[in-house]
Amino acid sequence: MARGEMAGRQGRPGTPLRILLATRVHFWPVSILPVLVGSTLPFWLRPEGFVWSSGRFAVTLLAVLLIHIASNLANEYHDDRSAADRVNPRHGSLSGGSGLIQAGALPAGAFLAGAIACYAAAAGLGLWLNAVLPGNLALVLGVVGVLGGYFYTAPPLKLSHRGLGEVAVALLFGVLPVVGAYFVQARTVSWQVVVASLPLSFAVALVLWVNEIVDAVPDAAAGKATLVTRVGARAAGRWGVLALTTLAFASLFLAVFTASLIPLTLVAVLAFGLARTVVVDCWSRHARPADLAAAQRAALKLHAVLGVVIALSALVAAGG
């Protein structure tokens, strides 16, 4: 075997690592944290008859994570078929896909098969939850999550290609899992739960938005008409980022004002430094996507801080 071929094989990640990269493991928190928030929120809102169930929590968390993983795998498959990832030079980063299909590290069919398997496993867990909970809300939320995640890039809907991906992500990784996880524990929902989900909804939309600024040129070349490509990198990097960042914090204050979240959650404003990094970098570097790595990481960290603070603050209410 030639030395160059040996070096290439040695530099290629092993199968377990390739599988993790394929699932976009660094984005798992965007589905885990909303479940944590929704599951702990009943400790603050104290709905009648609420009794914590660790079993239902574990099943909910696993089901939502499986839907997220399945959607990531399906999106990689369909972004390759639409050429969106083929023309993107930033594989393996926080945007541009894992690049494993394009590098020949994993076959495209494996992504689709993995997505189907994960969706099927999530469906089984969801059906069990629906059977032990009143009504069919768990079933409805699960179906919406699966369809929304799959058709984010899959035809014929291709939501991300029609300027609807950002709204879909805000709902699928914000309102939907928070409301669903709350319902699993409390067996009821209220408008306050929806209000409480808004900070994470805007924060995850910000994560996607910054990534789309980085991918604006290859997305446009592949005909992927995200909202960022529609309004242009300048407007998206300045006013779009500023609006989403402002809405994330404004909705946090709104949630506290309406008693949807415990006032302790306002300590999350200490993450202003992360928000500043996102806004300042995108404002001045929107035309230089290679310089936006720090903004991408800061947006992801801001989402994590909000999720952790909200979840832990609700738990504090349990001892009050």
C-alpha positions in Angstrom: 0.0 0.0 0.0 1.4 3.4 -0.9 2.5 5.7 1.9 0.1 8.5 0.9 -2.9 6.1 0.9 -1.9 4.8 4.3 -1.7 8.3 5.7 -5.1 9.1 4.2 -6.7 6.2 5.9 -5.0 6.9 9.2 -6.2 10.5 9.0 -9.8 9.4 8.3 -12.0 9.2 11.5 -13.0 5.7 12.7 -16.5 4.4 12.1 -17.9 5.4 15.6 -16.5 8.9 15.2 -17.9 9.1 11.7 -21.4 8.1 13.0 -21.2 10.8 15.7 -20.1 13.4 13.1 -22.9 12.4 10.8 -25.5 13.0 13.6 -24.0 16.5 14.1 -23.4 15.8 17.8 -22.4 19.3 18.6 -25.9 20.4 17.9 -27.6 17.9 20.2 -28.0 20.5 23.0 -30.5 22.5 20.8 -33.0 19.6 21.3 -31.9 18.5 24.8 -32.2 21.9 26.5 -35.8 22.6 25.4 -36.8 19.2 26.9 -35.0 20.1 30.1 -36.8 23.4 30.2 -40.2 22.0 29.5 -39.7 19.2 32.0 -38.6 21.4 34.9 -41.1 24.3 34.2 -43.9 22.6 36.1 -41.9 23.1 39.3 -42.4 26.8 38.8 -45.9 27.0 37.3 -47.2 24.2 39.7 -50.1 22.9 37.6 -52.7 21.0 39.6 -51.9 17.3 40.1 -48.3 17.6 39.0 -46.1 14.7 39.9 -42.6 14.4 38.5 -42.0 11.3 36.4 -38.3 10.4 35.7 -39.4 7.6 33.4 -41.5 9.8 31.2 -38.8 12.4 31.2 -36.2 9.9 30.0 -38.5 8.6 27.2 -39.3 12.2 26.1 -35.7 13.2 26.0 -34.7 10.1 24.0 -37.6 10.5 21.6 -36.9 14.1 20.9 -33.2 13.5 20.5 -33.8 10.6 18.1 -36.1 12.9 16.0 -33.3 15.5 16.0 -30.7 12.9 14.9 -33.0 11.5 12.3 -33.6 15.0 10.9 -29.9 15.8 10.8 -29.2 12.5 8.9 -32.1 13.2 6.4 -31.0 16.7 5.9 -27.4 15.6 5.1 -28.8 13.2 2.6 -31.1 15.7 0.9 -28.6 18.5 1.0 -26.2 16.3 -0.9 -28.8 15.4 -3.5 -29.7 19.1 -4.0 -25.9 20.0 -4.2 -26.2 22.4 -1.3 -23.4 20.6 0.6 -21.4 19.6 -2.5 -20.7 23.3 -3.3 -20.0 24.2 0.3 -16.3 24.3 1.3 -16.9 24.4 5.0 -17.7 20.8 5.8 -17.3 19.5 9.3 -17.7 23.0 10.9 -20.8 24.4 12.5 -22.3 24.8 9.1 -22.0 23.2 5.7 -22.9 19.7 6.8 -20.5 17.0 8.0 -18.9 16.5 4.6 -18.8 12.7 5.1 -20.9 11.9 2.0 -18.8 14.2 -0.2 -15.6 12.8 1.2 -16.7 9.2 0.6 -16.4 8.4 4.3 -20.0 7.2 4.5 -22.4 6.3 1.7 -25.4 8.6 1.2 -27.8 5.6 1.6 -26.5 5.1 5.1 -27.7 8.5 6.1 -31.2 7.9 4.8 -31.4 4.4 6.4 -30.2 5.9 9.7 -32.8 8.6 9.5 -35.6 6.0 9.0 -34.3 3.9 11.8 -34.2 6.8 14.3 -37.6 8.1 13.2 -39.0 4.6 13.7 -37.5 4.3 17.2 -38.8 7.8 18.1 -42.2 6.8 16.8 -42.3 3.8 19.1 -41.4 5.9 22.2 -43.9 8.5 21.1 -46.7 6.0 20.8 -46.0 4.8 24.3 -46.1 8.3 25.7 -49.4 9.0 23.9 -50.9 5.8 25.4 -50.1 6.8 29.0 -51.1 10.5 28.6 -54.6 12.0 28.2 -55.8 12.9 24.7 -53.6 12.8 21.6 -51.5 15.9 22.0 -48.3 13.8 22.4 -49.0 12.1 19.1 -49.8 15.4 17.3 -46.6 17.1 18.5 -44.5 14.0 17.6 -46.0 13.9 14.1 -45.3 17.6 13.6 -41.8 17.2 14.8 -41.0 14.3 12.5 -42.6 15.9 9.4 -41.1 19.3 10.1 -37.6 17.8 10.6 -37.7 15.6 7.6 -39.2 18.1 5.2 -36.8 20.9 6.3 -34.7 19.9 3.3 -36.6 17.0 1.8 -38.9 17.4 -1.3 -41.6 18.3 -2.0 -41.8 20.9 0.8 -38.1 21.7 1.2 -38.9 24.3 3.9 -35.3 25.6 4.1 -35.3 26.3 0.4 -38.5 28.4 0.6 -37.6 30.9 3.3 -39.5 28.9 5.9 -36.6 27.0 7.5 -35.9 29.7 10.2 -39.5 29.7 11.4 -39.6 25.9 11.3 -36.5 25.6 13.4 -37.8 28.1 16.0 -40.9 26.1 16.4 -39.4 22.6 16.2 -36.5 23.3 18.6 -38.3 25.9 20.8 -42.0 26.0 21.3 -42.7 22.3 20.3 -40.3 20.5 22.6 -40.9 22.8 25.5 -44.7 22.5 25.3 -44.4 18.7 24.7 -42.1 18.0 27.6 -44.2 20.2 29.9 -47.3 18.3 28.8 -45.6 14.9 29.5 -45.0 16.0 33.1 -48.0 18.2 33.8 -50.6 16.5 31.6 -51.8 20.0 30.6 -50.6 23.1 28.8 -51.1 26.8 29.1 -50.2 30.0 27.3 -47.5 30.6 29.9 -45.6 27.5 28.7 -45.6 29.0 25.2 -44.3 32.3 26.5 -41.6 30.5 28.5 -40.4 28.8 25.3 -39.8 32.0 23.4 -36.3 32.8 24.6 -35.0 29.4 23.4 -37.0 29.7 20.2 -35.4 33.0 19.2 -32.0 31.8 20.4 -32.0 28.7 18.2 -33.2 30.8 15.3 -30.2 33.0 15.9 -27.9 30.0 15.8 -29.4 28.9 12.4 -29.3 32.5 11.1 -25.6 33.0 11.8 -24.8 29.7 10.2 -26.9 30.7 7.1 -24.9 33.9 6.8 -21.7 31.8 6.7 -23.3 29.5 4.0 -25.1 32.3 2.1 -22.9 32.1 -1.1 -23.0 28.3 -1.5 -26.7 28.2 -0.6 -27.5 30.7 -3.3 -25.3 28.8 -5.8 -27.3 25.6 -5.0 -30.7 27.5 -5.2 -31.3 27.2 -1.5 -33.4 30.3 -0.9 -33.1 30.8 2.9 -34.3 34.0 4.4 -30.7 35.1 4.6 -30.1 34.7 0.9 -33.4 36.4 0.2 -32.6 39.6 2.2 -28.9 39.5 1.5 -25.9 39.0 3.8 -25.6 42.7 4.7 -29.2 43.0 6.0 -29.1 39.6 7.6 -25.7 40.1 9.3 -26.7 43.5 10.7 -30.5 44.0 11.2 -31.4 40.3 11.2 -28.9 39.3 13.9 -29.7 42.4 16.0 -33.4 41.7 15.8 -33.1 38.0 16.8 -30.7 38.8 19.7 -33.0 41.5 21.0 -36.0 39.2 20.7 -34.2 36.5 22.7 -33.6 38.8 25.6 -36.9 40.7 25.3 -38.9 37.5 25.4 -37.0 36.5 28.5 -38.1 39.7 30.3 -41.7 39.1 28.9 -41.7 35.6 30.3 -40.7 36.9 33.8 -43.1 39.8 33.6 -46.0 37.4 32.8 -44.8 35.0 35.6 -44.2 32.3 32.9 -40.6 32.1 34.2 -39.2 32.6 37.7 -37.4 36.0 38.1 -34.2 34.2 38.9 -33.9 33.4 35.2 -32.9 37.0 34.5 -29.4 36.2 35.6 -29.1 35.0 32.0 -28.6 38.6 31.0 -25.0 38.0 32.2 -24.5 36.3 28.9 -24.7 39.7 27.2 -21.0 39.3 26.3 -21.9 36.3 24.0 -24.7 38.3 22.4 -22.3 41.2 21.8 -19.9 38.9 20.1 -22.6 37.7 17.7 -23.9 41.1 16.9 -20.6 42.9 16.5 -18.9 40.2 14.5 -21.9 39.7 12.1 -22.4 43.5 11.8 -18.8 44.0 10.6 -17.9 40.7 9.0 -21.0 39.5 7.3 -19.1 39.7 3.9 -16.3 37.6 5.3 -17.9 34.3 6.4 -14.5 32.7 7.2 -14.3 35.3 10.0 -17.6 34.4 11.7 -16.5 31.2 13.5 -16.5 33.1 16.8 -20.0 34.4 16.2 -21.2 30.9 15.4 -19.8 29.5 18.6 -21.1 32.5 20.7 -24.6 32.0 19.3 -24.5 28.3 20.3 -23.2 29.2 23.7 -25.9 31.8 24.2 -28.6 29.3 23.5 -26.9 26.9 26.0 -26.7 29.5 28.7 -30.4 30.5 28.3 -31.5 26.8 28.4 -29.4 25.9 31.4 -30.4 29.0 33.4 -34.1 28.6 32.7 -34.1 24.9 33.6 -32.0 25.3 36.8 -34.0 28.3 37.9 -37.3 26.4 37.6 -35.7 23.6 39.8 -34.9 26.2 42.4 -38.6 26.9 42.6 -39.1 23.3 43.7 -37.5 24.0 47.0 -39.5 27.2 47.6 
